[in-house]
Amino acid sequence: MTARYIAIDWGSTNLRAWLYQGDHCLESRQSEAGVTRLNGKSPAAVLAEVTTDWREEKTPVVMAGMVGSNVGWKVAPYLSVPACFSSIGEQLTSVGDNIWIIPGLCVSHDDNHNVMRGEETQLIGARALAPSSLYVMPGTHCKWVQADSQQINDFRTVMTGELHHLLLNHSLIGAGLPPQENSADAFTAGLERGLNTPAILPQLFEVRASHVLGTLPREQVSEFLSGLLIGAEVASMRDYVAINTPSPLSPEHR
């Protein structure tokens, strides 16, 4: 790749762009024109608008995220895991003159079917900054990734963030609640409960019962629920980490 290039993170609802000269970011821009919000424009037209004055002599553009999905610009085929880190950059999909989409990753086993788009690029950066055998990538859909120095070996996805949103906004747990407030104590209480009792289903209705009976402040339900779900996620993934990590975990991962 030449010293000057454009990096694009193009998701479903937003687009972020960075102009680089070597390792130095010269400028960044954002747009709400995610791949599901193009408003009748073509992806090529949106890209041209966002990168106006950036593409000198066909500066290379490398894009990651949902732009390579079946609702994006063009499908960039998934690479099957295990996959070498180096193979990600070797199998780009072209969509124009020096414009490329980074492939996603997939797992298809009897006990694990998973996909990712965008996180594979974050993994490359994480590996460069802090090589590890385990990467936890928080978000709406949290990724737990097993890797070694050369390749990505396996990954799982946990829908903790989305589940929190659904329960708080579209279930009885959040019905009739006042505006929520931050509370480290409520979050910690939920976290400890989830870590100690990861069987989450019997506990969900208890969240509602707790605020109905007055043992949990109604303004702190979101924080407690968030802690509960995250604690249960971490507890449920302990066996996965223990089974799949080939070398001993570092102290911070324990």
BELJO-V410354 format. One record per pair of residues at least 24 apart in sequence whose ideal C-beta (glycine too) atoms are under 10 Angstrom apart, sorted by the first residue. I is the first residue (numbers start at 1). GAP is how many residues later the second one is. If there is no record, write none. Layout:
i:I gap:GAP
i:I gap:GAP
//
This chain:
i:1 gap:59
i:1 gap:61
i:1 gap:88
i:1 gap:99
i:2 gap:55
i:2 gap:56
i:2 gap:57
i:2 gap:58
i:2 gap:96
i:4 gap:50
i:4 gap:51
i:4 gap:52
i:4 gap:53
i:4 gap:55
i:4 gap:56
i:5 gap:49
i:5 gap:54
i:5 gap:55
i:5 gap:56
i:5 gap:57
i:5 gap:93
i:5 gap:95
i:6 gap:41
i:6 gap:44
i:6 gap:45
i:6 gap:48
i:6 gap:49
i:6 gap:53
i:6 gap:54
i:6 gap:55
i:6 gap:56
i:6 gap:57
i:6 gap:92
i:6 gap:93
i:7 gap:53
i:7 gap:54
i:7 gap:55
i:7 gap:56
i:7 gap:57
i:7 gap:95
i:7 gap:114
i:8 gap:39
i:8 gap:42
i:8 gap:43
i:8 gap:53
i:8 gap:54
i:8 gap:55
i:8 gap:56
i:8 gap:57
i:8 gap:59
i:8 gap:91
i:8 gap:92
i:8 gap:93
i:8 gap:94
i:9 gap:54
i:9 gap:55
i:9 gap:56
i:9 gap:57
i:9 gap:58
i:9 gap:109
i:9 gap:112
i:9 gap:113
i:10 gap:24
i:10 gap:25
i:10 gap:33
i:10 gap:36
i:10 gap:37
i:10 gap:40
i:10 gap:53
i:10 gap:54
i:10 gap:55
i:10 gap:56
i:10 gap:57
i:10 gap:58
i:10 gap:59
i:10 gap:62
i:10 gap:63
i:10 gap:91
i:10 gap:107
i:10 gap:108
i:11 gap:24
i:11 gap:25
i:11 gap:26
i:11 gap:53
i:11 gap:54
i:11 gap:55
i:11 gap:56
i:11 gap:58
i:11 gap:61
i:11 gap:106
i:11 gap:107
i:12 gap:24
i:12 gap:25
i:12 gap:53
i:12 gap:54
i:12 gap:55
i:12 gap:57
i:12 gap:59
i:12 gap:60
i:12 gap:105
i:13 gap:24
i:13 gap:53
i:14 gap:51
i:15 gap:28
i:15 gap:31
i:15 gap:32
i:15 gap:34
i:15 gap:35
i:15 gap:48
i:15 gap:50
i:15 gap:52
i:16 gap:34
i:16 gap:49
i:17 gap:30
i:17 gap:33
i:17 gap:34
i:17 gap:37
i:17 gap:44
i:17 gap:46
i:18 gap:36
i:19 gap:32
i:19 gap:34
i:19 gap:35
i:19 gap:36
i:19 gap:37
i:19 gap:40
i:20 gap:39
i:20 gap:40
i:20 gap:42
i:26 gap:28
i:27 gap:26
i:27 gap:27
i:29 gap:25
i:34 gap:31
i:34 gap:32
i:34 gap:33
i:34 gap:37
i:34 gap:38
i:35 gap:30
i:35 gap:31
i:35 gap:32
i:35 gap:33
i:35 gap:34
i:35 gap:36
i:35 gap:37
i:35 gap:38
i:36 gap:30
i:36 gap:33
i:36 gap:35
i:36 gap:36
i:38 gap:34
i:38 gap:35
i:42 gap:31
i:43 gap:24
i:43 gap:29
i:43 gap:30
i:43 gap:31
i:43 gap:52
i:43 gap:53
i:43 gap:56
i:44 gap:29
i:44 gap:51
i:44 gap:52
i:44 gap:55
i:46 gap:27
i:47 gap:26
i:47 gap:48
i:47 gap:49
i:47 gap:52
i:48 gap:48
i:51 gap:48
i:55 gap:42
i:55 gap:43
i:55 gap:44
i:57 gap:41
i:58 gap:38
i:58 gap:39
i:58 gap:40
i:58 gap:41
i:59 gap:39
i:59 gap:40
i:60 gap:37
i:60 gap:38
i:60 gap:39
i:60 gap:40
i:61 gap:34
i:61 gap:35
i:61 gap:36
i:61 gap:37
i:61 gap:38
i:61 gap:39
i:61 gap:40
i:62 gap:27
i:62 gap:30
i:62 gap:36
i:62 gap:37
i:62 gap:38
i:62 gap:39
i:62 gap:40
i:62 gap:59
i:63 gap:29
i:63 gap:30
i:63 gap:32
i:63 gap:36
i:63 gap:37
i:63 gap:38
i:63 gap:39
i:63 gap:55
i:63 gap:58
i:64 gap:24
i:64 gap:36
i:64 gap:37
i:64 gap:38
i:64 gap:39
i:64 gap:40
i:64 gap:53
i:64 gap:54
i:64 gap:55
i:64 gap:56
i:64 gap:57
i:64 gap:58
i:64 gap:60
i:65 gap:36
i:65 gap:37
i:65 gap:39
i:65 gap:52
i:65 gap:53
i:65 gap:54
i:65 gap:56
i:66 gap:38
i:66 gap:51
i:66 gap:52
i:67 gap:26
i:67 gap:28
i:67 gap:34
i:67 gap:35
i:67 gap:50
i:67 gap:51
i:68 gap:24
i:68 gap:25
i:68 gap:27
i:68 gap:32
i:68 gap:33
i:68 gap:34
i:68 gap:35
i:68 gap:36
i:68 gap:49
i:68 gap:50
i:69 gap:32
i:69 gap:35
i:69 gap:46
i:69 gap:48
i:69 gap:49
i:72 gap:29
i:72 gap:45
i:73 gap:26
i:73 gap:28
i:74 gap:27
i:75 gap:26
i:75 gap:28
i:75 gap:29
i:76 gap:24
i:76 gap:25
i:76 gap:26
i:76 gap:27
i:76 gap:28
i:76 gap:41
i:77 gap:26
i:77 gap:27
i:77 gap:29
i:78 gap:25
i:78 gap:26
i:78 gap:27
i:78 gap:28
i:78 gap:29
i:78 gap:30
i:78 gap:37
i:78 gap:38
i:78 gap:39
i:78 gap:42
i:79 gap:24
i:79 gap:25
i:79 gap:26
i:79 gap:27
i:79 gap:41
i:79 gap:73
i:80 gap:25
i:80 gap:26
i:80 gap:27
i:80 gap:28
i:81 gap:24
i:81 gap:25
i:81 gap:26
i:81 gap:27
i:81 gap:28
i:81 gap:31
i:81 gap:33
i:81 gap:34
i:81 gap:35
i:81 gap:39
i:81 gap:64
i:81 gap:65
i:81 gap:66
i:81 gap:70
i:81 gap:71
i:81 gap:72
i:81 gap:73
i:81 gap:74
i:82 gap:25
i:82 gap:64
i:82 gap:65
i:82 gap:66
i:82 gap:68
i:82 gap:69
i:82 gap:70
i:82 gap:71
i:82 gap:72
i:83 gap:24
i:83 gap:37
i:83 gap:64
i:83 gap:67
i:83 gap:68
i:83 gap:69
i:83 gap:70
i:84 gap:66
i:84 gap:67
i:84 gap:68
i:85 gap:35
i:85 gap:38
i:85 gap:39
i:85 gap:42
i:85 gap:43
i:85 gap:62
i:85 gap:63
i:85 gap:64
i:85 gap:65
i:85 gap:66
i:85 gap:67
i:86 gap:38
i:86 gap:64
i:86 gap:65
i:87 gap:64
i:87 gap:65
i:88 gap:32
i:88 gap:33
i:88 gap:35
i:88 gap:36
i:88 gap:64
i:89 gap:32
i:89 gap:35
i:105 gap:38
i:105 gap:40
i:105 gap:47
i:105 gap:50
i:106 gap:49
i:107 gap:45
i:107 gap:46
i:107 gap:47
i:107 gap:48
i:107 gap:49
i:107 gap:50
i:109 gap:45
i:112 gap:42
i:112 gap:43
i:112 gap:44
i:112 gap:45
i:112 gap:128
i:113 gap:44
i:114 gap:27
i:114 gap:29
i:114 gap:30
i:114 gap:40
i:114 gap:41
i:114 gap:42
i:114 gap:43
i:115 gap:40
i:115 gap:42
i:116 gap:25
i:116 gap:27
i:116 gap:29
i:116 gap:36
i:116 gap:39
i:116 gap:41
i:118 gap:25
i:119 gap:24
i:119 gap:26
i:119 gap:36
i:119 gap:38
i:120 gap:25
i:120 gap:32
i:120 gap:35
i:123 gap:24
i:123 gap:29
i:123 gap:32
i:124 gap:28
i:127 gap:25
i:132 gap:113
i:132 gap:117
i:132 gap:118
i:132 gap:120
i:132 gap:121
i:133 gap:108
i:133 gap:111
i:133 gap:112
i:133 gap:113
i:133 gap:114
i:133 gap:115
i:133 gap:116
i:133 gap:117
i:133 gap:120
i:134 gap:103
i:134 gap:106
i:134 gap:107
i:134 gap:110
i:134 gap:111
i:134 gap:113
i:134 gap:115
i:134 gap:116
i:134 gap:118
i:134 gap:119
i:135 gap:118
i:136 gap:97
i:136 gap:98
i:136 gap:101
i:136 gap:105
i:136 gap:117
i:138 gap:92
i:138 gap:95
i:140 gap:24
i:140 gap:25
i:142 gap:88
i:142 gap:91
i:142 gap:92
i:142 gap:95
i:144 gap:89
i:144 gap:90
i:144 gap:93
i:144 gap:96
i:144 gap:97
i:144 gap:100
i:145 gap:99
i:146 gap:94
i:146 gap:95
i:146 gap:97
i:146 gap:98
i:146 gap:99
i:146 gap:100
i:147 gap:98
i:148 gap:97
i:148 gap:98
i:148 gap:99
i:153 gap:91
i:153 gap:92
i:153 gap:93
i:154 gap:86
i:154 gap:89
i:154 gap:90
i:154 gap:91
i:155 gap:85
i:155 gap:89
i:156 gap:80
i:156 gap:81
i:156 gap:84
i:156 gap:85
i:156 gap:88
i:158 gap:71
i:158 gap:72
i:158 gap:74
i:158 gap:75
i:158 gap:76
i:158 gap:78
i:158 gap:79
i:158 gap:82
i:159 gap:70
i:159 gap:74
i:160 gap:34
i:160 gap:40
i:160 gap:66
i:160 gap:68
i:160 gap:69
i:160 gap:70
i:160 gap:71
i:160 gap:72
i:160 gap:73
i:160 gap:74
i:161 gap:65
i:161 gap:68
i:161 gap:69
i:161 gap:72
i:163 gap:37
i:163 gap:41
i:163 gap:62
i:163 gap:66
i:163 gap:69
i:163 gap:70
i:164 gap:58
i:164 gap:61
i:164 gap:62
i:164 gap:63
i:164 gap:64
i:164 gap:65
i:164 gap:66
i:165 gap:57
i:167 gap:37
i:167 gap:40
i:167 gap:41
i:167 gap:54
i:167 gap:55
i:167 gap:58
i:167 gap:61
i:167 gap:62
i:168 gap:39
i:168 gap:53
i:168 gap:54
i:168 gap:57
i:168 gap:58
i:169 gap:53
i:171 gap:33
i:171 gap:34
i:171 gap:36
i:171 gap:37
i:172 gap:32
i:172 gap:33
i:172 gap:35
i:172 gap:36
i:172 gap:40
i:173 gap:31
i:173 gap:32
i:173 gap:33
i:173 gap:34
i:173 gap:35
i:173 gap:36
i:173 gap:38
i:173 gap:48
i:173 gap:49
i:173 gap:52
i:174 gap:33
i:174 gap:34
i:174 gap:37
i:174 gap:47
i:174 gap:48
i:174 gap:51
i:175 gap:33
i:176 gap:32
i:176 gap:35
i:176 gap:36
i:176 gap:42
i:177 gap:31
i:177 gap:34
i:177 gap:41
i:177 gap:42
i:177 gap:43
i:177 gap:44
i:177 gap:45
i:178 gap:39
i:178 gap:40
i:178 gap:41
i:178 gap:43
i:179 gap:39
i:179 gap:40
i:179 gap:43
i:180 gap:37
i:180 gap:38
i:180 gap:39
i:180 gap:40
i:180 gap:41
i:180 gap:42
i:180 gap:43
i:180 gap:45
i:180 gap:46
i:181 gap:36
i:181 gap:37
i:181 gap:38
i:181 gap:39
i:181 gap:41
i:181 gap:42
i:182 gap:37
i:182 gap:38
i:182 gap:40
i:182 gap:41
i:183 gap:34
i:183 gap:36
i:183 gap:37
i:183 gap:38
i:183 gap:39
i:183 gap:40
i:183 gap:41
i:183 gap:44
i:184 gap:39
i:184 gap:43
i:185 gap:32
i:185 gap:35
i:185 gap:38
i:185 gap:39
i:185 gap:42
i:186 gap:30
i:186 gap:31
i:186 gap:33
i:186 gap:34
i:186 gap:35
i:186 gap:36
i:186 gap:37
i:186 gap:38
i:186 gap:39
i:186 gap:40
i:186 gap:41
i:186 gap:42
i:187 gap:33
i:187 gap:35
i:187 gap:36
i:187 gap:37
i:187 gap:38
i:187 gap:39
i:187 gap:40
i:187 gap:41
i:187 gap:43
i:187 gap:44
i:188 gap:35
i:188 gap:36
i:188 gap:39
i:188 gap:43
i:189 gap:27
i:189 gap:31
i:189 gap:34
i:189 gap:35
i:189 gap:38
i:189 gap:39
i:189 gap:42
i:190 gap:26
i:190 gap:30
i:190 gap:31
i:190 gap:32
i:190 gap:33
i:190 gap:34
i:190 gap:35
i:190 gap:36
i:190 gap:37
i:190 gap:38
i:190 gap:39
i:190 gap:40
i:190 gap:41
i:190 gap:42
i:191 gap:32
i:191 gap:33
i:191 gap:35
i:191 gap:36
i:191 gap:37
i:191 gap:38
i:191 gap:39
i:191 gap:40
i:191 gap:41
i:191 gap:43
i:192 gap:35
i:192 gap:36
i:192 gap:39
i:193 gap:31
i:193 gap:34
i:193 gap:35
i:193 gap:38
i:193 gap:39
i:194 gap:30
i:194 gap:31
i:194 gap:32
i:194 gap:33
i:194 gap:34
i:194 gap:35
i:194 gap:36
i:194 gap:37
i:194 gap:38
i:194 gap:39
i:194 gap:40
i:194 gap:41
i:194 gap:42
i:195 gap:32
i:195 gap:33
i:195 gap:35
i:195 gap:36
i:195 gap:37
i:195 gap:38
i:195 gap:39
i:195 gap:40
i:195 gap:43
i:196 gap:35
i:196 gap:36
i:196 gap:39
i:197 gap:31
i:197 gap:34
i:197 gap:35
i:197 gap:38
i:198 gap:30
i:198 gap:33
i:198 gap:34
i:198 gap:35
i:198 gap:36
i:198 gap:37
i:198 gap:38
i:198 gap:39
i:198 gap:40
i:199 gap:33
i:199 gap:36
i:199 gap:37
i:200 gap:28
i:200 gap:29
i:200 gap:31
i:200 gap:32
i:200 gap:33
i:200 gap:35
i:200 gap:36
i:201 gap:31
i:203 gap:25
i:203 gap:26
i:203 gap:29
i:204 gap:24
i:204 gap:25
i:204 gap:28
//
